[in-house]
Amino acid sequence: MTDKHSAIEPSFADAILAISAATDLSEETRRHWRSSLTGIARAFDQPLELIPARYSAIRARMAALHHVPLDWVAKTLANHKSNAKAALIWFAKEKDVLPHGVALSPAWDRLRIRLTNPSTRYRLMPLMRFCSGVQIEPEAVDEAVIDRYMDHRTRTTARASDAASRRILARLWNAGIGNIDGWPQQRLVEPSVKAAEGPGWEDFPEGLRADIEGYLAGLNRIRQNRTGQRIRPCKPSTITTRRRELVAAVRMAVQVGVPLGSLTSLAALIHPDVAEKVFEGYWPKEEEAPSTYTINLSCRFVALAHSVGGLDEAALRKLGDLRFTLEQHREDGMTPKNLALIRCVLTDAVWSRVTNLPDQLMRQARLERRHAPVRAAVLAQIAVAVAILTVAPIRLGNLAGIRLGENLIKPGGPQSNYFLAFNKYDVKNRVPLQFKLDETVTTIINEYVHDFRPALTRGSNADWLFPGESGGHKEKISFSTQIVNRVEKSTGLRITVHQFRHAAGALILKHRPGQYELVRRLLGHASVQTTIKFYLELETTQASEIFTDIVRNRLEFRPDAS
């Protein structure tokens, strides 16, 4: 039996066969259990033969299922989960299925007994059971075996299978060498991790600390860039990130051999002779390309060089060349996480569930308004936010900060539709935004403003569309969390406020291929090149759809027999 094409322990298919042959179960129970196990397998999108017939193995995956993408009602999913659990518990008793998986072979069991640390034993037991199931003895464990195990773990469990989990596994395995009697001598490779070790803040030269503090204090004020344009203060979270970057850069410089005492100022840290060593420290020779963090750090150093001074023209030019070299390795386009979201958005019926959600939430809010006015108002708030985001994909800061009469206006009078507008000073990249909201969104906003919003103002006369508890607008993080959680609960799609922008760009290009300027204008990008670089990957999907249409139309063409 190979683990590549079948489970290493009894599977759902085995459980269904046992249920079908059971004479102590009623026909109704057998039918419900078989139907639910088959339904859960469809929900997992896996063959019955690959899913372990052990409740502890699939409990987390079942809990993560959502009824909406499966086209079930919530009660149907709950019934399938309950039936599947009952069926697997019965099967475990009937066939003596071990609660934690495959029985250990004698050799592996001897090693298990010698593992006295409960945490180590817990983390290594799945590997031991896997190897026992595929008849691999401890002495034969190597990188190829770990590859097989991690692949099996990805396909059959909800456990993480990333570099961090592999590093933990390798460390625990290697720790047994020489310390546990009979432990195999074969060492496993531990994926590297960048350590945060180095001198503490108090060890930094006084001049460097003063420069860093001065630079960070400047970020908290309105300032001018090199072209004279006024820049608004940075958010506290941005300033915290800048501090961490600079502290990490100093530590990296020391790690690669730069004497800490020589870093007497920010100018000394960002000098190209030092900066080059720092970038090389972040970009090991065995890696083909630098990380995005390293590329962004080079941009930060160039900006610092112009703002704090201290470098001559030759040094500035060399620092710019270093940045240019790193920029050539920057990957354009979306992250895998955003691409996964876009695949969902471009799938038929998924996006319609999102666009229909505001109406559903408003209906629910009306039902709850009399007996729970605040909860109903919050539902209406989320309905308005989603309605706006589906047609005007703005950033979270702009969404939370919408003011009635300033950003949300009716130029044609009380009976006209709303316009949503932001001047350039309120937008992240200083590009003014303007959206004409249709009658559907206008109707939802009108009902919210007149019937629900008063329950949230708490006597305040502030003009925020989404008022908060202290007289200002609603707090951004909590508002974002409410939107994300409600959309996921109601539609099965987990999408952040910012990802509505990605969805909008993808939907435009799906229906208007190549019209990047349209996307740029909707999203408010400063340059169409930014839009093209970010969304160019979607052309592969569009090309695939067009080619499929060509193939299908060709296949449907049937010339006359004559």
HUKA-V573889 format. One record per pair of residues at least 12 apart in sequence whose C-alpha atoms are under 10 Angstrom apart, sorted by the first residue. I is the first residue (numbers start at 1). GAP is how many residues later the second one is. Records with the same first field share a line. If there is no record, write none. Layout:
# HUKA-V573889
I=GAP, GAP
This chain:
# HUKA-V573889
1=132, 133, 134
2=131, 132, 133
3=47, 127, 130, 131, 145, 146, 148, 149
4=46, 144, 147, 148, 151
5=42, 44, 45, 147
6=41, 42, 43, 44, 45, 46, 146
7=41, 42, 43, 44, 45, 46, 126, 127, 145, 148, 149
8=41, 42, 43, 44, 93, 94, 121, 122, 123, 124, 125, 126, 144
9=40, 41, 42, 43, 44, 45, 88, 89, 92, 93, 94, 120, 121, 124, 125
10=39, 40, 41, 42, 43, 44, 81, 82, 85, 87, 91, 92
11=36, 37, 38, 39, 40, 41, 42, 43
12=22, 25, 26, 28, 29, 35, 36, 37, 38, 39, 40, 41, 42, 72, 75, 76, 79
13=21, 24, 25, 28, 34, 35, 36, 37, 38, 39, 40
14=34, 35, 37, 38, 39, 77
15=18, 19, 22, 33, 34, 37, 38, 39, 72, 73, 75, 76, 77, 79, 80
16=14, 15, 17, 18, 19, 21, 22, 32, 37, 71, 72, 75
17=17
18=12, 73, 76, 77
19=12, 14, 15, 68, 69, 71, 72, 75
20=13, 14
22=72
29=54, 58
30=57
32=47, 48, 51, 52, 55
33=47, 48, 49, 50, 51, 52, 53, 54, 55
34=46, 49, 50, 53
35=45, 48, 49
36=40, 41, 43, 44, 45, 46, 47, 48, 49, 51
37=14, 16, 43, 44, 46, 47, 48, 50, 51
38=42, 46
39=31, 38, 41, 42, 45
40=18, 21, 22, 25, 37, 40, 41, 43, 44
41=21
42=28
43=18, 19, 22, 23, 24, 26, 27, 34
44=14, 17, 18, 21, 112
46=109, 110
50=102, 105, 106
51=104, 105, 106
52=36, 49, 104, 105
53=31, 32, 34, 35, 36, 38, 39, 44, 48
54=31, 33, 34, 35, 37, 38, 43, 44, 45, 46, 47
55=29, 30, 31, 32, 33, 34, 36, 37, 44, 45, 46
56=29, 32, 33, 43, 44, 45, 101
57=42, 43, 44, 99, 100, 101, 102
58=27, 98, 99, 100
59=22, 25, 26, 98, 99
60=97, 98, 99
61=95, 96, 97, 98
62=15, 16, 18, 19, 22, 23, 96
63=15, 18
64=94
65=12, 13, 16, 427
66=12, 422, 423, 424, 425, 426, 427
67=422, 423, 424, 425
68=282, 285, 420, 421, 422, 423, 424, 425
69=280, 281, 284, 422, 423, 424
70=422
100=25, 26, 29
101=24, 25, 28, 29, 32
102=24, 26, 27, 28, 29, 30, 31, 32
103=25, 26, 27, 29, 30
104=21, 24, 25, 26, 27, 28, 29, 31
105=23, 24, 26, 27, 28, 30, 31, 32, 33
106=26, 31
107=21, 25, 29, 30, 31, 32, 75
108=17, 19, 20, 21, 23, 24, 28, 29, 30, 75
109=16, 19, 20, 23
110=71, 72, 73
111=17, 27, 65, 69, 70, 71, 72, 73
112=12, 13, 16
114=62, 66, 67, 68, 69
115=61, 65
116=64
119=53
120=48, 49, 52, 53, 55, 56
121=51
123=42, 45, 46, 49, 50
124=44, 45, 46, 48, 49
126=23, 27
127=14, 18, 19, 22, 23, 26, 42
128=21
130=15, 18, 19, 22, 23
131=14, 15, 17, 18
137=47
138=44, 45, 46, 47, 48
139=43, 44, 45, 46, 47
140=44, 46
141=43, 44, 45, 46, 47
142=44, 45, 46, 47
143=27, 43, 44, 45, 46
146=20, 23, 24, 42, 43
147=19
149=12
150=12, 15, 16
162=29
163=27, 28, 29, 30
164=26, 27, 28, 29
165=26
166=22, 23, 24, 25
167=21, 22, 23, 24, 25, 26
168=22, 23
169=19, 20, 21
170=17, 18, 19, 20, 21
171=16, 17, 18, 19, 20
172=16, 18
173=12, 13, 14, 15, 17
174=12, 13, 14, 15, 16
175=12
194=58, 88
195=53, 56, 57
196=51, 52, 55, 56
197=51, 54, 55, 58
198=49, 50, 52, 53, 54, 55, 56, 57
199=48, 49, 51, 52, 53, 55, 56, 61
200=47, 50, 51
201=46, 49, 50
203=57, 58
204=43, 46, 47, 56, 57, 59, 60, 61
205=55, 56, 57, 58, 59, 60
206=55, 57, 58, 59
207=56, 57, 58, 59
208=42, 53, 54, 55, 56, 57, 58, 59, 60, 61
209=38, 54, 55, 56, 57
210=54, 55, 56
211=53, 54, 55, 56, 97
212=30, 31, 34, 35, 53, 54
213=30
214=94
215=24, 27, 28, 51, 89, 92, 93
216=18, 20, 22, 23, 24, 26, 27
217=16, 17, 22
218=15, 16, 21
219=12, 13, 14, 15, 16, 17, 19, 20, 23
220=12, 13, 14, 15, 16, 18, 19
221=12, 13
222=12
224=83
225=78, 81, 82
226=77, 80, 81
230=195
231=194, 199
232=193, 194, 196
242=55, 58
245=48, 52, 55
246=20, 23, 24, 51, 54, 55
248=30
249=20, 21, 26, 29, 30, 32, 33, 48
250=13, 16, 19, 20, 24, 25, 28
251=27
252=23, 25, 26, 27, 28, 29, 30
253=16, 21, 22, 23, 24, 25, 26, 27, 28, 29
254=20, 23, 24
255=22, 23, 26
256=18, 21, 22, 23, 24, 25, 26
257=17, 20, 21, 24
258=15, 16, 19, 20
265=43, 45
266=35, 38, 39, 42, 43, 44
267=34, 37, 38, 41, 42, 43, 44
268=42, 43
269=32, 36
270=28, 30, 31, 32, 34, 35, 40, 41, 45, 46, 49
271=30, 31, 34, 39, 40, 41, 44, 45, 47, 48
272=29, 30, 33, 39, 42, 43, 44, 45, 46, 47, 48, 49, 50
273=42, 45, 46
275=22, 23, 26, 44, 47, 48
276=22, 42, 43, 46, 47
278=16, 19, 20
279=15, 16, 18, 19, 43, 44, 47
280=14
281=13
282=12, 13, 15
283=12, 43
288=41
289=37, 39, 40, 41, 42
290=36, 37, 38, 39, 40
291=35, 38, 39, 40
292=34, 35, 37, 38, 39
294=29, 32, 33, 36
295=27, 28, 29, 30, 31, 32, 33, 34, 35
296=27, 30, 31, 34
297=26, 29
298=21, 22, 23, 24, 25, 26, 27, 28, 29
299=20, 21, 23, 24, 25, 27, 28
300=23
301=18, 19, 22
302=14, 15, 17, 18, 19, 20, 21
303=17
305=14, 15
331=202, 203
332=198, 200, 201, 202, 203, 204, 205
333=197, 198, 199, 200, 201, 202, 203, 204, 205
334=168, 199, 200, 201, 202, 203, 204
335=199
338=157, 161, 164, 165
339=163, 164, 167, 196, 198, 199
341=152, 153, 154, 155, 158, 159, 161, 162
342=153, 157, 158, 160, 161, 162, 163, 164, 165, 196
343=160, 163, 195, 198
344=149, 150, 159
345=148, 150, 155, 157, 158, 159, 161, 162
346=157, 160, 161, 164, 195
350=141, 142, 143
351=39, 140, 142, 152, 156
352=139
353=134, 137, 138, 139, 140
354=32, 33, 36, 133, 134, 136, 137, 138, 139, 141
355=31, 32, 34, 35, 36
356=27, 30, 31, 135
357=25, 26, 27, 29, 30, 129, 130, 133, 134
358=21, 22, 23, 24, 25, 26, 27, 28, 29, 30, 32, 82, 83, 86, 129
359=21, 24, 25, 28, 81, 82, 85
360=19, 20, 23, 130
361=15, 17, 18, 19, 20, 21, 22, 23, 25, 125, 129
362=14, 15, 17, 18, 19, 20, 21, 22, 82, 85, 86
363=13, 16, 17, 20
364=12, 15, 16
365=12, 13, 14, 15, 16, 18, 83, 87
366=13, 14, 85, 86
369=82, 83, 86
373=78, 79, 80, 81, 82, 83
374=78, 79, 80, 81, 82
375=77, 80, 81
376=76, 77, 79
377=71, 72, 74, 75, 76, 77, 78, 79
378=70, 74, 75, 77, 78, 88, 101, 104
379=69, 73, 103, 104, 107
380=64, 65, 67, 68, 69, 71, 72, 73
381=63, 64, 67, 68, 71, 72, 75, 84, 85, 86, 98, 101, 102
382=84, 97, 98, 100, 101, 102, 104, 105
383=58, 61, 62, 65, 100, 103, 104
384=57, 58, 59, 60, 61, 62, 63, 64, 65, 81, 82
385=14, 15, 56, 60, 80, 81, 94, 95, 98, 112
386=55, 97, 98, 100, 101, 111, 114
387=50, 53, 54, 55, 57, 58
388=32, 47, 49, 50, 53, 54, 56, 57
389=108, 109, 110, 111, 112, 115
390=51, 110, 111, 113, 114
391=44, 45, 46, 47, 50, 109, 110, 113, 131
392=28, 41, 42, 43, 44, 45, 108, 109, 112, 130, 131
393=42, 104, 105, 106, 107, 108, 109, 110, 111, 112, 129, 130, 131
394=28, 33, 39, 41, 103, 104, 105, 106, 107, 128, 129, 130
395=32, 33, 102, 103, 104, 105, 106, 128
396=80, 81, 83, 84, 100, 101, 102
397=29, 30, 31, 78, 79, 80, 83, 100, 101
398=23, 24, 28, 29, 30, 78
399=66, 67, 74, 75, 77, 80, 81, 98
400=64, 65, 66, 67, 68, 72, 73, 74, 75, 76, 77, 79, 80
401=25, 62, 63, 64, 65, 66, 71, 72, 73, 74, 75
402=18, 19, 20, 61, 62, 63, 64, 65, 71
403=17, 18, 19, 59, 60, 61, 62, 63, 64, 70
404=16, 45, 58, 59, 60, 61, 62
405=14, 15, 58, 59, 60
406=14, 15, 16, 17, 57, 58
407=12, 13, 14, 15, 16, 26, 27, 57, 58
408=12, 13, 14, 26, 27, 28, 29, 37, 56, 57
409=12, 27
410=26, 27, 32
414=32
415=27
416=22, 23, 26
417=19, 20, 21, 22, 23, 24, 25, 26, 29
418=17, 18, 19, 20, 21, 23, 24, 25, 27, 28
419=15, 16, 17, 18, 19, 23
420=13, 14, 15, 16, 17
421=12, 13, 14, 15
422=12, 13
427=97
428=96, 97
429=95, 96, 97
430=94, 95, 96
431=90, 92, 93, 94, 95
432=89, 92, 93, 94
433=88, 89, 90, 91, 92
434=87, 88, 90
435=87
445=20
448=17
449=16, 17
453=12, 13, 14
454=13
456=12, 13
457=12, 13, 14, 15, 16
458=12, 13
459=12
460=12
466=13
479=18
480=16, 17, 18
481=15, 16
483=12, 13, 14
484=12, 13
501=18, 21, 22
502=17, 21, 32, 33
504=15, 18, 19
505=13, 14, 15, 17, 18, 26, 29, 30, 33
506=13, 29, 32, 33, 36
507=12
508=14
509=26, 27, 29, 30, 33
510=28, 29, 31, 32, 35
511=31
513=25, 26, 29, 30
514=18, 21, 22, 24, 25, 28
515=17
516=12, 13, 14, 15, 16, 17, 19, 20
517=12, 14, 15
518=13
519=12, 13, 16
520=12
